[in-house]
Amino acid sequence: MKVDNSVAIVTGANRGLGRQFAAQLLDRGAAKVYAAARRPESIDLPGVEAIGLDVTEPDQVDAAARTVGAADIVINNAGFSSFARLVDGDMDDIRREIDVNYFGALHVVRAFAPAMRERGRGAFLNVSSVMAWLGYEHSNSYGASKAANWAMSNGLREELAPGIQVSSLLLGSTDTDMMKGIDAPKNRPDVLVSTALDQFEDGVVEILADEAARALKAGLSDDRGRFAK
């Protein structure tokens, strides 16, 4: 899916990867970019149209789809991490992660897919994470929600074929607010988004944006214990 002259919407576009996606879509020639966030007043990127959107509220998602109309590109970037553990983490936090990272993304797809189907073209980019493939000392409920997001993309790819591209973005630690306070090497958001959009425009359906994603995907057939860190 080519960005030039497209109409695009990015969820969670007020900061981090979402802001980078919106900015770089404009740089690549998108005709219109809708930048969506729960607080649209927090969007400070020139050239976009800010809209309010909480992806966990189906009525708001449907309203956004009516506002945008026939989108060519939908980037499901909105995400939430509580760093909750599965066994003793707060269940409200765990439910919130599933609500945002899986059900929220699915609400968005269901709202925008009908117009794409009617025209026979369009593309979704769903932001997942290498945590979909990892066991860790924390963030395991987040990983479960991103595994659901990854599986969702695989299923949507079949349901929306032919004509509608569904790409899943897998990435490791990246220098965003979500990773603040985590002492680990981190991707630069601008570089990662540029890499992701290059592959998205080339029609890649599983975008492995960094070395962590490439190495983990290559090892998925190995014994599961290899992924416990």
N, C-alpha and C positions, 0 to 999 in steps of 0.2 A: 504494500500500500504506500503510494507516494504522498508525501506531506504537502508538496506544492499545490496551492489553490484549494486545499481541503478545508472543511469545517471540523474542528476538533473540540473535545471537552476533556479536561483533566480534573480528576477528583483529588482532594487534599492538596490543592495547588498553592496554598499560602506560604509554604516553606519547603525546605529540603528538596527531595527528588521531584516533587510535584511542581514546585516553582521552576526548577530547571527544565522539566518537560515543557511547561507552558512557554518559557522563554525561547527554548530551542525550536519549538514548533513554529513560532513566529519567525525566527531567523531562517528557517528552511522554507519559508514562503507560504505558510498556512494563510488562507483568506480570512479566517475567523477562529479565534481561540477563546473558549469559555473556560475561565478559571474558577473552579468550584471549591468552596470551603464552608465549614459550619458557620464561621464568622466572615462574611464576604468583605467586611471593612478591613480585615487584616491582609487583604491582597493588595500589594503595592507595586505590581508589575505593569509598566506602561504598555498599552496596546492590546490588552486582553479585556474581555467583558467578565466582570466578577459576578458570580451568582451564589446565593446561599444554598448549601446542600449538606445535610446530615444523611449519609448513605444508609443509616439504620432506620430511617423514617421513610417507608415506601411512598407516602403522599408527597414528600419533598422530592424523591427521586422521579416520580411521575411528572411533577411540576417542572423539574429541570428538563426532562425529555420534551415536554411541550414547548418550553422556552427555546431550546436549541433547535428543535425540529429534526431534520434529516442530517445527522452527524455522519461524517465519513470516518472519523477516528475517535474512539473512546478509550481513554487511558485510565484504568482502574488503579489509582495510586493510593487512595486514602487507606491508612493503616493505623493500627493501635497495638502497642505492646506494653504489658504490665510487668513483665519479667516474673510472672507467676510460675510456681512449680506445680506439677500435676497432683502430687499427693497431698501437699499441705498449703497450696496457694488458695487465695480467696476465690470462691466460685463465681462471685459477681465479676471479678476481673477476667476470669476464664471465659465466661459467657460474653463479655464485652469484646474480647478478641475474636471469638467466632462470629459475633454479630457484625463487626466491622469488616474483618478480613475475608470472611466467606459469604455470609448472607448479604452484607452490604454490597459487595462486588456483584453478587448474583442479582440483587435487585436492579442494579444499574444495567447489567446485560439484558435482563428481561424487559426493561423500559425502552432501551434503544434498539434492540434487535428487530422489532417488527418493521420499522421504517427502513432499516438496511435490507431486510428480506424483500420488501416491496420493490426496492430499487435494484436488488440483486448485487449489491456491493457494499463494502464497508470493512472496518477492522477494529478489533479490540486488542488492547495490550493490558494484560493483567499482571500486576507486580506481585510476585511471590518472593521466596527467599530460600537460600541454602538451608535454613533451619527446617524446611520441609523434609530434609534428608538427614538431620542430625539429632543425636541425643546430647544434652549439655547439662551443666550443673544448674542452669537456670533457663528460662524462656521456653520450656518444653510445651506449655500450652500455646504459646505464640507459634511454635513450630507445627503443632497439630493444626492450627488454623491456616497456616500457609501451605501445609500439605493438602488440606481441603481445597484451597484456592488453586493449587497446581492440578489436582485431580479434576476440578471443575473445568479448567481450561481444556484439558484433554477431552472431556465429554462434550463441551460446547463446540469444539473443533469438528466433531462428527455431526452434531445436531444442526450446525449452521452451514455446513458444506452443501453445495459448492458456492463460491462467490464471496463469502464472508471470512476474512482472515481472523484467526484467534491465536495470538501469540502470548506466551508466558515468559516473564522475565525472572530469572534466577540470579541472585547476587549475594555476595558476602558482606562483611562489615563495611559500612559506608559512613562517611563523616556527616551525619545528620543529627538533628535534635534527639531522635530516638536512641542513638548510640552514644549520646553525651555521657561521660563518666565511665565508659567502657575502655579499658586500657588494651588496645589491640590495633594492629595496622588497619588502616581504613582507606577505602576508595575515595577519590575525589568525586563529588556528585556530578560536576559538569562533565568530567571525562566519562563516567559511567553512563550518563544519559546520552551522550553523543554516540558511544558504542552501541547502546541499546537501539537508538533510532536508526543508525546505519543498518543494523540487522533487520529491524522492523520493516524498513523501506525495501529491503531485499526479499521480504517474504518469509524470513526465518520464523518458525513457529515455537521453537524453544530456544530462547535467547540466553546463552550462558555468558554473562557480562564480565566476568573476571575469572582469575585462575582458581579461586576457591570453588566456584560453580562448576568449572570444567573438570576439576579433579574429583569432586564429589560425584558428579554425574557419571564419570568414567568408572567409578568404583561401586556403583549401586548393585552390581551383581555379586560383590564380595560378601563375606560373612558380616552380619549386622553388627557384631561387636566392634568392628573396625570404626564405626561411627560414634561410639560412646566416648565422649571426651572427659 
